[in-house]
Amino acid sequence: MAATSTTATWILTLIGNLMCLFLGVQAFRFWLAKDWPRVCTALLGVMVLSTLVFNPRLPAELAAKLRALVAKDLEAEPSPSEHGAGASDGPQHTDSSPPWGTIAAVVGAIAAVVVLLLLAGALSAYLHRRRERAQAHLRRTSELAQRRAELEARHDAVREAYGDFEMNLLDNLHRLALADVNVPQTARLIDALDAARDARISTAPEALNAYRKAITALDVAWKSADHHARTTGARYLPPAERRNIEQAQAALAVALDERGYAPQRQIALRRALTLIESVIPVPKEAIAALEMNTRPALAKN
């Protein structure tokens, strides 16, 4: 019988140690995750289990002390003989009722521990859900910011490509249709640029989706207009305007030739600009860029 009791005690001690180790590992994991309520819950469980494993008599000792306190309180109460003289004539009975006070104290302590564990678990679960929601919101915000950055990069690429075209007058001649808003492909490109600009500065809730659609349309419009301008050249113009463009190309070749005579180059530059503007409006920035490229050479000559 003693051997069986020893084996059972050993098994319970082993199980308790394993549970303490498990709770300790969990507490360390929660500590790394900064989940402080669960850390407190796990540590409280370790304390309770370690107390039961290493000092199993502690609950019995506490119960005995509570029993002694209750018995002391009962002894301090007045005896039945003090309530009446006739009470001493009856038979003396010993109070053998269960120690309900002690039982209630032990049950109350256990219930308090359980309630604390439940409250700690509920608080931990609430904080965990709140942290997950915050992290999900942060991830969503980061994803939206990344998508907007990608869309803005695509938008800026088209704007820079079209801006480079407008700043280079020679490109205006080789891809003349890109500067002519009467060409359907160019008109769609201008409309797509305006729509993308408006969608970029919009603050509506669905702005990102609208911006994505606008950038997709802008990519298609740019590729279509650029391809049409490269393949068509100046062939879509009437014969007179086409001759003006051809003469402007020849005049520009003279104006950009650094080996030429300076006055002759100045005359060729003015003639080229006049011929081009008779066909399409030339942006002031393009004229300024062309003059900036030719002016140093003219001044040097």
N, C-alpha and C positions, 0 to 999 in steps of 0.2 A: 504493500500500500504506500509506504514511504517512497519507494522507487518510482511508482507511478506519479505521485505528487511531484517529485523532483523533476521527472521528465516533462510533465505538463508545465511546470514553472519555467523550465529551460526553453521550451517551445514558445511560450508566451513572451519570454524575455527576448528571444531571437526575433519574433514577429514585431515586437515593439521597437527593437533597435533598427530593424529594416525600415519600419514606417518613419522613425525619426530621421534616418538617413535620407529617405525619399523626400520628406518635407524639407529637410535642409537643402537638398539639391534644388527643389522647387523655389525655395526662398532665394537662393543665389541666382537662379534664372530670372525670377521676378525683379531682383535687384538690378541685374544687368539691363532689363527692359524698363527700369524706373517705374515699375508698377507697385508703388508703395503700399496701397491697401492690401494687396495680395501678399506682399512681403510680411506685413504685420500679422496677417491671418496665418501664414505658414509658420512664422516664429511662435505664435501663440499655441499652435498645434504641437510644435516641437516641445515647448515647455510642458504642456499637459501630458504628452506621451512620455517624455523623459521622467517626469515626476512619478507616473504610474509604473514605469519600468524599474527605475533605480531606487525608489522608495515606495513600494506598493502598500506599506502599512500606514502611509501618511493619511489617506482618506479615513481609515479605521481610527487612527489617533484623533483626527479632527472630530469624527463622530463621537468618540469617547469623551472628548473635552466638551462637546456640545451637550452630551448626555449628562455629564457632571454638572454643567451649568444649570441645566433644566432641573436636575434633582435638587440642587442647592436652592433653586427658586421654590421648588415644592416644599422643601423642609422649612423655608422661611415663612410659608403661609400658616395661618392659625389652624390648630388641630381641631377636629370635630367636637372635642369635649368642651371647648371654649364657647361653642354656640348654644349650649344648653346643658343643664345638669342631668336630664334624663338620657342624654346621649351616652353616658358612661355605663348605664345599666345594660345596654344592648351588647351583643357580641362584637368583638373587635375583628374587623376584616382588613386584610392587606390589599392595597391597591395594586393589582397585577395588570393594569391596562397597558397597551403598547406605548412606547415613548414617541407619541405623535409629534411632539415638538422637535425632537432630534431628526426624525424622518423628514419633516417639513423643511428643516434647515438644510439638510443634505440635498434634498430634491431641488430646493430653491437655488442652491449654489450651482448644481449641475445645469439647471434651466438657465441661470444667468450666463454660464459659459457658452451654452448652446446659442442663446440669443446673441451674444457678442460675436460668435463665429458667423452666424447668419447675417448680422448687420454688416460685419466686415466684408463678407462675400458679396452682399448686395451692393455695398459702396464700391467695391473693387470692380464688379461687373458694370456698374453705371459709369465709373471713370474710364473703364476700358472702352466701352461703347462711345463715350464722348471723345476719347482720344482717336479712335478709329474714324469717327466722322470728321474730326479736324484734319486728320491725315488725308482722308479721301478728298476733302475740299481743297487741301493744299495741292494734292496731285492733279486734281481737275484744273485748278488755276494755272499750274505749271504747264499742263498739256495745252490749254488754250493759249497761253503766252507763246509757247513754242510754235503752235500752228499759225498764230498771227505773225510771228517773226518770219516764218517760211513764206507766207503770202506776201508780206511786205518786201521780202527779198526778190520774189518773182516780179512784183509790181515795179520795183526800182530798176530791175534789169531791163524791162521793156521801156521805161521812161528814159533811162540812160541811152539805150540804143537809138530811140527816136530823137533824143536830144543831140546825140552825136551826128545823126543824119542832118538835122536842121542846121547845125553849126558848120557843116562842111558843104560848101557850095558845089564842089565837084560831084559829091554824092547826089545833090539835088538834080544834077544833069544826067547822071547815069541812072538814077531811080526817080525820075521826074514825077511819076504818078504819086509818090508818097507825099509830095508837097501840094498836090491838086485835090482839093476837097470835092471837086466835081466827079472824081472817080469813086464809084460805090465802095470799093474796098477801103480806100482812104477815109471816106466818110464814116464807115463802120468803125474804123480804128479810132478816129477822134471821139466818136460817141462812147466807145469802150473805155478810152482814157478818162473821159469825164465821169462815167459811171463808177470806175474803180476809185477815182479820187473822192467822190462823194461817199462811197461805201467805206473807205478807209477812215474818214473822220466821223463816221456815224457812231453814236453811243447807244443805239437801240439794243434790246436784249438779243435779237437775232442778227446783230451786225456782223458777227464773224461768219455765219453761214452766207449772208448776202455778199460779204467781201470775197469769200471763196468763189462764189458763182461769178462775180464780176471779174476776178483775176483769170478764171478759166476762159471766159469770153474774151478778155483782153489778149491772152496768149493766142487764141485762135485768130482774132482779128489782126494781130501784128504779123503772124506768119503768113496769113492770106495776103495782106497788103504788101508786105515786103516781097513775097514771091511774085505777085503780079507786077510790081514795079520793076523788078529785075528782068523779068521775061519780056515785058512790053517796051521798056525804055521810053523813047519819044514817038513811037510809031502810032500811038493813039491820037496824036495832035493833028490838026489840019496842016496841009502842006506849008502854008506860010509860016505858021508858028514853029513847025519843025525846022524850017530853014533858019529861023532866028536862033533856035537852040544850037544848031550846028555852027552858025557863025559865032555864037557866044562861046562855044567850046574852043574854037580856033583862037578867038581873042583872049580867052583865059590862058591858053597855052603860051601866048606871047607875053601876057602880063606876069606869069609865074616863071618865065625864063630869066634866071639871074644873069645870064650872059648878054641880055638885050640892052638897048639904049634906054635910059631912064624915062625921058619924055615920051618915047614911043610906048613904053610899058604902061605909063599912066593913062595914056589915051586908050590903050587896049583894055585896061581894067574898067574905065568908065563906059566904054562901048559894050563890054560883056555884061555889065550890070544892067545897062539900059535894055539890051536885047532880052535878058532873062526876065526882067520885070515886065516886059511887054507880054510875056506868056504866063508867068505865075508870080504871085507876090513873094518877095524875098525877105525873110526875117532880118530885122536890123542886126541881130546878134551874128548872123552869118556874114553880113556885109562887114561888120566890125572885125570878125575873125579873119576874113580874107584880106582886108586892108592891113591888119596887124602883121600878117604873114608877108605881105609884099612891101610894106613901108620901110622896114630896115634895109632891104636890098636897094630900094629906090634912093634912100638917103645916102647909102654908101656910094652909089654910082654918082 
